[in-house]
Amino acid sequence: MLAAVGGIGGLEAAITLKEIGHNPILCEASDVLGGQFLLAGEAPRKAEMKLAVESMGEKAKCLGVDIRMNIFMSGLQTG
């Protein structure tokens, strides 16, 4: 199983997959998890957003999700 993004949606998918017995691989193009949600958490009075996504990243790591940083995925094909 591959979750090709490291934002909050990809983290949630990877955590759920791991919890039901799969071995997801989470690929993030940058060197930090969280995507736009993390960026939004930098705004005044939005620290809870940053905390939420950081917490999800830690949960994924603790569950043993295979997280690969600085991996840009392009040209993914389905089917």
C-alpha positions, 0 to 999 in steps of 0.5 A: 500500500502506498500513500503518496502524500505526507499531509494530514490526509495521507497521514490519516490514510497511512495510520488507518491502513496500519491499524487494520493490518496493512503495511503502508508506505508514506512518501513525502516530497519535503523534509517535514510531514504535514503539508498545507495543514502544518503551514496553516498552523503557523497562523495566529491562533491556529496552533492547534492545527499544527499540533494536530498534524504533528501528533498524527506524524508521531502516531504514524511513526509509533505505529511503524508506518514506513515514512520516506522523506524527500521523495517526489512522486510523479507520473503515478498510474492506476489500473 
